[in-house]
Each structure stands twice: as C-alpha cells, then as structure tokens.
Amino acid sequence: MKERSVILLDEFESNLDLKVDNKLYTNHFTEEQLPEIISEIINNEKYRLK
C-alpha cells in the first residue's frame, strides 16, 4: 500500500461519524471480485451516507 492509502484507511477507521454498518471491509475479497465489491457499494443502501 502506498502512504496515501494507509492515511485514508486510518481516516476511514477512526471516523466516529461513520457507523460500522456503513463500512464494507474488502480485505477478504480478491482482486477478481472488484466488480462485485463495486456493485455491492452502488446497490446496497446501507453504504449510502445521508
């Protein structure tokens, strides 16, 4: 991971305003599943911030 990625990941993890239910942890996915991840984020309302 590049330095900026680590910073973004830390900001994501430490954001108190972002509920756990609104986070999708992708560390257990493979690169081949990227389209599936994107589709899940786009189509599942729980990942939308209101």
C-alpha positions as CSV (number, residue, x, y, z in Angstrom):
1,M,0.0,0.0,0.0
2,K,1.2,3.5,-0.8
3,E,1.5,6.0,2.0
4,R,-1.7,7.9,1.0
5,S,-3.7,4.6,1.1
6,V,-2.6,4.0,4.6
7,I,-3.6,7.5,5.6
8,L,-7.0,7.1,4.0
9,L,-7.5,3.7,5.7
10,D,-6.7,5.2,9.0
11,E,-9.1,8.1,8.5
12,F,-11.8,5.7,7.5
13,E,-11.3,3.5,10.6
14,S,-11.1,6.4,13.0
15,N,-14.1,8.3,11.7
16,L,-16.5,8.3,14.6
17,D,-19.4,9.7,12.4
18,L,-19.3,6.6,10.1
19,K,-21.2,3.7,11.6
20,V,-19.8,0.2,11.4
21,D,-22.9,-0.8,9.4
22,N,-21.9,1.7,6.7
23,K,-18.5,0.2,6.2
24,L,-17.6,-2.6,3.8
25,Y,-14.4,-4.3,4.7
26,T,-12.9,-5.6,1.5
27,N,-9.8,-7.3,2.9
28,H,-11.3,-10.8,2.5
29,F,-12.1,-10.2,-1.2
30,T,-9.8,-11.0,-4.1
31,E,-8.9,-8.6,-6.9
32,E,-11.1,-10.6,-9.3
33,Q,-14.1,-9.7,-7.1
34,L,-13.6,-6.0,-7.6
35,P,-16.7,-5.7,-9.8
36,E,-18.8,-7.5,-7.1
37,I,-17.5,-5.0,-4.4
38,I,-18.3,-2.0,-6.6
39,S,-21.8,-3.4,-7.3
40,E,-22.4,-4.0,-3.6
41,I,-21.4,-0.5,-2.7
42,I,-23.5,1.1,-5.5
43,N,-26.6,-1.1,-5.0
44,N,-26.8,-1.5,-1.2
45,E,-28.4,1.4,0.5
46,K,-26.6,0.7,3.8
47,Y,-23.4,2.1,2.2
48,R,-25.0,5.4,1.3
49,L,-24.4,8.3,3.7
50,K,-27.4,10.5,4.3
